[in-house]
Amino acid sequence: MIVTVFGSSIPSEGDVEYEQAYKLGKILAGSGISVCSGGFQGIMDAVSKGASEYEVERVGVLVDIFNAKPSQYLSKQINCSSLSERLMNLVELGDAFVVLPGGTGTMLELSLVWELTNKKLIDEKPIVCIGSMWKAIVFEMEKRIKAENRKLELVKCFDKVEEGGDYILKCLL
């Protein structure tokens, strides 16, 4: 089993968002779940670092357009030639998805997973968002999804990383 984690590349060690992702990596890996991320710094580095304390795979799906340094905690790298290829690899590898704080790139990743699931282009898998920002966005989107008579609650929101991690573990184990 592998969980794809999306989030910002900005946070650094000691920042609340970095420490949340580190904790998530430990929660998942402590139960034998591997992690996948975009493979660079910030939240991607933190989740891989947390998971590195256990014997699980830590996959980074990289694309050279960012000219960024890969996380030192990766056990495997998948190099992509385009952002589209990277996004599809991140989606295809995940048995579940966790969305941590991030900007428009993270929003794109959430939207992609949500839409592919909504349109039944991929199998339904757990999608978890952590934090108040995502809770507000998901709440507004659910109103629209309801109006369009589509399936609700494909995305679950939690305030704390422990709650989201526990939900993922319940779904996968």
C-alpha positions in Angstrom: 0.0 0.0 0.0 1.1 3.5 -0.8 -0.3 6.9 0.1 0.3 9.9 -2.1 0.8 13.1 -0.1 0.3 16.5 -1.7 1.5 19.8 -0.1 3.6 22.9 -0.3 7.3 22.9 -1.1 7.8 26.0 1.1 7.8 24.8 4.8 11.1 24.0 6.4 12.1 21.9 9.4 10.6 23.5 12.5 7.6 25.0 10.7 4.2 23.7 11.9 3.3 22.5 8.4 6.6 20.6 8.0 6.2 19.0 11.4 2.6 17.9 10.5 3.9 16.2 7.4 6.7 14.6 9.3 4.2 13.2 11.8 2.0 11.9 9.0 4.9 10.1 7.4 5.6 8.4 10.8 1.9 7.5 11.3 1.6 5.9 7.8 5.0 4.2 7.8 4.5 2.9 11.4 1.7 0.8 10.1 3.7 -0.4 7.1 2.3 2.1 4.5 4.7 3.5 2.0 4.5 7.2 0.9 4.7 8.9 -2.4 5.1 12.7 -3.0 6.4 15.1 -5.5 9.8 14.3 -4.1 11.2 17.8 -3.4 11.5 19.9 -0.3 8.9 21.2 2.2 6.0 18.9 2.9 7.3 16.4 0.4 10.6 16.1 2.2 8.9 16.0 5.7 6.6 13.1 4.9 9.5 11.2 3.4 11.7 12.0 6.4 9.0 10.7 8.8 8.5 7.5 6.8 12.3 7.0 6.6 12.2 5.9 10.3 10.5 2.7 9.2 11.2 0.1 6.5 8.8 1.4 3.9 9.3 2.8 0.4 9.5 6.6 0.0 8.8 7.4 -3.6 9.5 10.8 -5.2 7.9 11.7 -8.5 10.2 14.3 -9.9 10.1 16.6 -12.9 13.1 18.7 -13.9 11.2 21.9 -14.8 11.4 23.0 -11.2 15.2 22.9 -10.9 14.8 21.9 -7.3 16.7 19.6 -5.0 15.1 16.2 -4.4 14.5 15.1 -0.8 17.4 13.2 0.7 14.9 10.8 2.3 13.6 9.2 -0.9 14.2 5.5 -1.4 13.0 5.6 -5.1 12.8 8.4 -7.7 10.6 8.4 -10.7 11.8 11.1 -13.2 9.1 12.6 -15.5 9.6 14.8 -18.5 6.5 16.9 -18.0 4.2 18.2 -15.2 1.3 16.2 -16.7 3.3 13.0 -16.6 4.3 13.7 -13.0 0.7 14.4 -12.0 -0.6 11.1 -13.5 2.2 9.2 -11.8 1.3 10.7 -8.5 -2.3 9.7 -9.0 -1.7 6.2 -10.4 0.7 5.3 -7.6 -1.6 6.2 -4.7 -3.9 3.7 -2.9 -5.1 6.8 -1.0 -4.4 10.5 -1.0 -3.6 13.1 1.7 -3.7 16.8 0.9 -1.8 19.0 3.4 -1.5 22.8 3.3 -0.3 24.2 0.0 -1.0 26.6 -2.8 -2.3 26.4 -6.4 -0.1 23.4 -7.2 -1.6 21.5 -4.3 -5.1 22.7 -5.3 -4.4 21.3 -8.8 -3.4 17.9 -7.3 -6.6 17.8 -5.2 -8.8 18.8 -8.1 -7.2 16.2 -10.4 -7.8 13.3 -7.9 -11.3 14.5 -7.1 -12.3 15.0 -10.7 -10.9 11.7 -11.9 -12.8 10.0 -9.0 -15.9 12.0 -9.6 -16.0 11.0 -13.3 -15.1 7.4 -12.5 -11.9 7.6 -14.5 -10.1 6.1 -11.6 -11.3 3.8 -8.8 -12.7 5.4 -5.7 -9.9 5.7 -3.1 -9.7 7.6 0.2 -9.0 11.3 -0.3 -8.2 13.3 2.9 -7.6 17.0 3.4 -6.1 18.4 6.5 -6.7 21.9 7.7 -9.3 24.7 7.8 -8.4 26.1 4.3 -9.2 22.8 2.6 -12.3 22.3 4.8 -13.7 25.7 3.5 -12.9 24.8 -0.1 -14.3 21.3 0.1 -17.5 22.7 1.8 -18.1 25.1 -1.1 -17.4 22.5 -3.8 -19.7 20.0 -2.1 -22.6 22.5 -2.5 -21.9 22.6 -6.3 -21.5 18.8 -6.5 -24.8 18.4 -4.7 -26.5 20.8 -7.2 -25.0 18.8 -10.1 -26.4 15.6 -8.5 -23.0 14.0 -8.2 -21.6 11.8 -5.4 -20.9 13.7 -2.2 -18.2 13.1 0.4 -15.5 11.8 -1.9 -13.2 14.0 0.1 -13.0 13.8 3.9 -11.7 16.8 5.9 -9.9 16.7 9.2 -8.4 19.4 11.5 -5.5 17.3 12.7 -3.0 15.1 10.9 -3.5 12.3 13.4 -7.2 12.2 12.6 -6.6 12.1 8.8 -3.9 9.5 9.2 -6.1 7.3 11.4 -8.9 7.5 8.8 -6.5 6.5 6.0 -5.2 3.5 8.1 -8.8 2.4 8.7 -9.5 2.5 5.0 -6.4 0.7 3.9 -5.7 -1.9 6.6 
